[in-house]
Amino acid sequence: MRKFQVLLTFLLGFVVSSFAAQPVEWTAVVDLASNNEGVLKISAEIEDGWKLYGMDLPLGGPVSTNIQIEATGAEMKGDLVAETQCISANDETFQSTLEWWEGNATFSQRFKVVDQSATFSIKIRYMSCDGTTCTRPTNSKLVIEINK
């Protein structure tokens, strides 16, 4: 009977954590400046009290945010730019100076359209913490299409 109670408690905890909401929600939009140029904007909405870690962190701490964009029918112009300023301070969880965003973060990538039906496949890997717990390194995928 005791083994059954322990197993039930473990399974219940696993099910509850599997359905827990993610503290970071990702969206993407395309802003066309002309018929053949535009900006892909990728945004992270970060739950109150949580941190989304920066893009270039030292090893041994949280996983750096990494955004990869694969484009079909469009050519990237320049590099991905973080429009939102990172906070750089001592992180008590990892006991080191790190960079992170709170509240929201926006990234932009300029592009040139070379096909009337361009598609962007965005792969994001990130980690977030709230001071007492951290998410596992998480993967998100967004797909956005342009039909001119």
Phi and psi restraints in degrees (value plus and minus 20) as a CYANA .aco file:
   2 ARG   PHI     -82.6   -42.6
   2 ARG   PSI     -62.5   -22.5
   3 LYS   PHI     -80.9   -40.9
   3 LYS   PSI     -59.4   -19.4
   4 PHE   PHI     -83.6   -43.6
   4 PHE   PSI     -62.6   -22.6
   5 GLN   PHI     -83.6   -43.6
   5 GLN   PSI     -62.7   -22.7
   6 VAL   PHI     -83.7   -43.7
   6 VAL   PSI     -65.0   -25.0
   7 LEU   PHI     -83.2   -43.2
   7 LEU   PSI     -63.3   -23.3
   8 LEU   PHI     -83.2   -43.2
   8 LEU   PSI     -62.4   -22.4
   9 THR   PHI     -82.7   -42.7
   9 THR   PSI     -63.9   -23.9
  10 PHE   PHI     -81.7   -41.7
  10 PHE   PSI     -67.5   -27.5
  11 LEU   PHI     -84.3   -44.3
  11 LEU   PSI     -60.4   -20.4
  12 LEU   PHI     -83.2   -43.2
  12 LEU   PSI     -63.4   -23.4
  13 GLY   PHI     -82.2   -42.2
  13 GLY   PSI     -59.3   -19.3
  14 PHE   PHI     -85.9   -45.9
  14 PHE   PSI     -64.2   -24.2
  15 VAL   PHI     -84.0   -44.0
  15 VAL   PSI     -64.7   -24.7
  16 VAL   PHI     -82.5   -42.5
  16 VAL   PSI     -65.1   -25.1
  17 SER   PHI     -88.1   -48.1
  17 SER   PSI     -48.7    -8.7
  18 SER   PHI     -87.7   -47.7
  18 SER   PSI     -50.3   -10.3
  19 PHE   PHI    -117.2   -77.2
  19 PHE   PSI     -18.3    21.7
  20 ALA   PHI     -84.9   -44.9
  20 ALA   PSI     120.6   160.6
  21 ALA   PHI     -88.3   -48.3
  21 ALA   PSI     125.8   165.8
  22 GLN   PHI     -97.9   -57.9
  22 GLN   PSI     118.0   158.0
  23 PRO   PHI     -96.3   -56.3
  23 PRO   PSI     -25.7    14.3
  24 VAL   PHI    -146.2  -106.2
  24 VAL   PSI     107.3   147.3
  25 GLU   PHI    -136.9   -96.9
  25 GLU   PSI     109.1   149.1
  26 TRP   PHI    -124.7   -84.7
  26 TRP   PSI     120.6   160.6
  27 THR   PHI    -160.2  -120.2
  27 THR   PSI     141.4   181.4
  28 ALA   PHI    -163.2  -123.2
  28 ALA   PSI     123.6   163.6
  29 VAL   PHI    -158.7  -118.7
  29 VAL   PSI     136.7   176.7
  30 VAL   PHI    -132.3   -92.3
  30 VAL   PSI     111.8   151.8
  31 ASP   PHI    -134.9   -94.9
  31 ASP   PSI      86.1   126.1
  32 LEU   PHI    -104.2   -64.2
  32 LEU   PSI      98.8   138.8
  33 ALA   PHI    -103.3   -63.3
  33 ALA   PSI     -45.8    -5.8
  34 SER   PHI    -175.1  -135.1
  34 SER   PSI    -191.4  -151.4
  35 ASN   PHI     -88.1   -48.1
  35 ASN   PSI     -42.9    -2.9
  36 ASN   PHI    -148.3  -108.3
  36 ASN   PSI     -12.3    27.7
  37 GLU   PHI    -157.4  -117.4
  37 GLU   PSI     131.1   171.1
  38 GLY   PHI    -187.1  -147.1
  38 GLY   PSI    -195.1  -155.1
  39 VAL   PHI    -150.8  -110.8
  39 VAL   PSI     109.4   149.4
  40 LEU   PHI    -112.0   -72.0
  40 LEU   PSI     102.3   142.3
  41 LYS   PHI    -131.7   -91.7
  41 LYS   PSI     105.8   145.8
  42 ILE   PHI    -134.5   -94.5
  42 ILE   PSI     106.4   146.4
  43 SER   PHI    -143.9  -103.9
  43 SER   PSI     123.0   163.0
  44 ALA   PHI    -136.2   -96.2
  44 ALA   PSI     103.5   143.5
  45 GLU   PHI    -119.4   -79.4
  45 GLU   PSI      97.5   137.5
  46 ILE   PHI    -127.8   -87.8
  46 ILE   PSI     105.5   145.5
  47 GLU   PHI     -79.4   -39.4
  47 GLU   PSI     125.1   165.1
  48 ASP   PHI     -72.4   -32.4
  48 ASP   PSI     115.1   155.1
  49 GLY   PHI      68.3   108.3
  49 GLY   PSI     -27.1    12.9
  50 TRP   PHI    -125.6   -85.6
  50 TRP   PSI     137.9   177.9
  51 LYS   PHI    -140.4  -100.4
  51 LYS   PSI     119.3   159.3
  52 LEU   PHI    -125.4   -85.4
  52 LEU   PSI     100.6   140.6
  53 TYR   PHI     -95.5   -55.5
  53 TYR   PSI     134.0   174.0
  54 GLY   PHI     -84.0   -44.0
  54 GLY   PSI    -198.5  -158.5
  55 MET   PHI    -116.7   -76.7
  55 MET   PSI     -27.4    12.6
  56 ASP   PHI    -164.4  -124.4
  56 ASP   PSI      55.6    95.6
  57 LEU   PHI    -123.0   -83.0
  57 LEU   PSI     134.0   174.0
  58 PRO   PHI     -89.6   -49.6
  58 PRO   PSI     135.4   175.4
  59 LEU   PHI     -85.5   -45.5
  59 LEU   PSI     133.2   173.2
  60 GLY   PHI      74.0   114.0
  60 GLY   PSI     -19.4    20.6
  61 GLY   PHI    -142.4  -102.4
  61 GLY   PSI    -168.0  -128.0
  62 PRO   PHI     -89.8   -49.8
  62 PRO   PSI     142.1   182.1
  63 VAL   PHI     -93.2   -53.2
  63 VAL   PSI     111.4   151.4
  64 SER   PHI     -87.6   -47.6
  64 SER   PSI     126.1   166.1
  65 THR   PHI     -88.1   -48.1
  65 THR   PSI     111.7   151.7
  66 ASN   PHI    -151.9  -111.9
  66 ASN   PSI     105.9   145.9
  67 ILE   PHI    -141.1  -101.1
  67 ILE   PSI     100.9   140.9
  68 GLN   PHI    -136.4   -96.4
  68 GLN   PSI     113.0   153.0
  69 ILE   PHI    -139.7   -99.7
  69 ILE   PSI     103.5   143.5
  70 GLU   PHI    -128.7   -88.7
  70 GLU   PSI     106.5   146.5
  71 ALA   PHI    -136.2   -96.2
  71 ALA   PSI     118.1   158.1
  72 THR   PHI    -138.7   -98.7
  72 THR   PSI     103.4   143.4
  73 GLY   PHI      64.1   104.1
  73 GLY   PSI      -7.9    32.1
  74 ALA   PHI    -169.2  -129.2
  74 ALA   PSI     131.6   171.6
  75 GLU   PHI    -135.7   -95.7
  75 GLU   PSI     111.8   151.8
  76 MET   PHI     -93.0   -53.0
  76 MET   PSI     122.5   162.5
  77 LYS   PHI    -139.8   -99.8
  77 LYS   PSI      93.1   133.1
  78 GLY   PHI      58.2    98.2
  78 GLY   PSI    -185.7  -145.7
  79 ASP   PHI    -122.4   -82.4
  79 ASP   PSI     141.4   181.4
  80 LEU   PHI     -84.0   -44.0
  80 LEU   PSI     113.3   153.3
  81 VAL   PHI    -138.0   -98.0
  81 VAL   PSI     111.1   151.1
  82 ALA   PHI    -102.8   -62.8
  82 ALA   PSI      91.7   131.7
  83 GLU   PHI     -98.9   -58.9
  83 GLU   PSI     -46.8    -6.8
  84 THR   PHI    -113.0   -73.0
  84 THR   PSI     110.0   150.0
  85 GLN   PHI     -87.5   -47.5
  85 GLN   PSI     113.6   153.6
  86 CYS   PHI     -94.7   -54.7
  86 CYS   PSI     130.9   170.9
  87 ILE   PHI    -107.0   -67.0
  87 ILE   PSI     112.7   152.7
  88 SER   PHI    -140.3  -100.3
  88 SER   PSI      94.1   134.1
  89 ALA   PHI    -181.8  -141.8
  89 ALA   PSI     156.1   196.1
  90 ASN   PHI     -91.6   -51.6
  90 ASN   PSI     107.8   147.8
  91 ASP   PHI    -119.4   -79.4
  91 ASP   PSI      96.0   136.0
  92 GLU   PHI     -86.1   -46.1
  92 GLU   PSI     -51.2   -11.2
  93 THR   PHI     -83.7   -43.7
  93 THR   PSI     -63.6   -23.6
  94 PHE   PHI    -124.7   -84.7
  94 PHE   PSI     -18.8    21.2
  95 GLN   PHI      28.9    68.9
  95 GLN   PSI      29.5    69.5
  96 SER   PHI    -177.8  -137.8
  96 SER   PSI     145.5   185.5
  97 THR   PHI     -99.3   -59.3
  97 THR   PSI     101.1   141.1
  98 LEU   PHI    -153.3  -113.3
  98 LEU   PSI     151.2   191.2
  99 GLU   PHI    -134.8   -94.8
  99 GLU   PSI     124.0   164.0
 100 TRP   PHI    -179.3  -139.3
 100 TRP   PSI     146.9   186.9
 101 TRP   PHI    -134.6   -94.6
 101 TRP   PSI     129.4   169.4
 102 GLU   PHI    -147.1  -107.1
 102 GLU   PSI     126.6   166.6
 103 GLY   PHI      63.4   103.4
 103 GLY   PSI     -86.7   -46.7
 104 ASN   PHI    -180.9  -140.9
 104 ASN   PSI     141.0   181.0
 105 ALA   PHI    -166.2  -126.2
 105 ALA   PSI     118.4   158.4
 106 THR   PHI    -146.7  -106.7
 106 THR   PSI     117.1   157.1
 107 PHE   PHI    -144.5  -104.5
 107 PHE   PSI     124.9   164.9
 108 SER   PHI    -152.0  -112.0
 108 SER   PSI     127.9   167.9
 109 GLN   PHI    -156.9  -116.9
 109 GLN   PSI      97.2   137.2
 110 ARG   PHI     -96.0   -56.0
 110 ARG   PSI     129.8   169.8
 111 PHE   PHI    -170.8  -130.8
 111 PHE   PSI     143.3   183.3
 112 LYS   PHI    -138.9   -98.9
 112 LYS   PSI     110.2   150.2
 113 VAL   PHI    -100.3   -60.3
 113 VAL   PSI     108.4   148.4
 114 VAL   PHI    -137.6   -97.6
 114 VAL   PSI     -25.2    14.8
 115 ASP   PHI    -162.1  -122.1
 115 ASP   PSI     124.1   164.1
 116 GLN   PHI     -82.8   -42.8
 116 GLN   PSI     -44.3    -4.3
 117 SER   PHI    -137.1   -97.1
 117 SER   PSI      61.3   101.3
 118 ALA   PHI    -107.9   -67.9
 118 ALA   PSI     126.2   166.2
 119 THR   PHI    -152.4  -112.4
 119 THR   PSI     117.6   157.6
 120 PHE   PHI    -136.5   -96.5
 120 PHE   PSI     105.6   145.6
 121 SER   PHI    -128.7   -88.7
 121 SER   PSI      97.9   137.9
 122 ILE   PHI    -133.3   -93.3
 122 ILE   PSI     101.5   141.5
 123 LYS   PHI    -131.8   -91.8
 123 LYS   PSI     107.1   147.1
 124 ILE   PHI    -145.0  -105.0
 124 ILE   PSI     111.2   151.2
 125 ARG   PHI    -142.9  -102.9
 125 ARG   PSI     111.1   151.1
 126 TYR   PHI    -176.2  -136.2
 126 TYR   PSI     151.6   191.6
 127 MET   PHI    -163.5  -123.5
 127 MET   PSI     125.7   165.7
 128 SER   PHI    -158.4  -118.4
 128 SER   PSI     132.8   172.8
 129 CYS   PHI    -159.4  -119.4
 129 CYS   PSI     138.0   178.0
 130 ASP   PHI    -142.4  -102.4
 130 ASP   PSI      -4.9    35.1
 131 GLY   PHI      77.7   117.7
 131 GLY   PSI     -45.3    -5.3
 132 THR   PHI    -140.6  -100.6
 132 THR   PSI     -44.4    -4.4
 133 THR   PHI    -167.3  -127.3
 133 THR   PSI     137.6   177.6
 134 CYS   PHI    -147.4  -107.4
 134 CYS   PSI     130.5   170.5
 135 THR   PHI     -98.3   -58.3
 135 THR   PSI     138.4   178.4
 136 ARG   PHI     -87.7   -47.7
 136 ARG   PSI     139.0   179.0
 137 PRO   PHI     -73.7   -33.7
 137 PRO   PSI     108.8   148.8
 138 THR   PHI    -138.5   -98.5
 138 THR   PSI     122.3   162.3
 139 ASN   PHI    -130.9   -90.9
 139 ASN   PSI     113.3   153.3
 140 SER   PHI    -146.9  -106.9
 140 SER   PSI     131.1   171.1
 141 LYS   PHI    -154.5  -114.5
 141 LYS   PSI     113.1   153.1
 142 LEU   PHI    -144.5  -104.5
 142 LEU   PSI     125.3   165.3
 143 VAL   PHI    -150.2  -110.2
 143 VAL   PSI     111.2   151.2
 144 ILE   PHI    -154.7  -114.7
 144 ILE   PSI     118.1   158.1
 145 GLU   PHI    -137.6   -97.6
 145 GLU   PSI     128.3   168.3
 146 ILE   PHI    -136.5   -96.5
 146 ILE   PSI     105.3   145.3
 147 ASN   PHI    -141.4  -101.4
 147 ASN   PSI      82.0   122.0
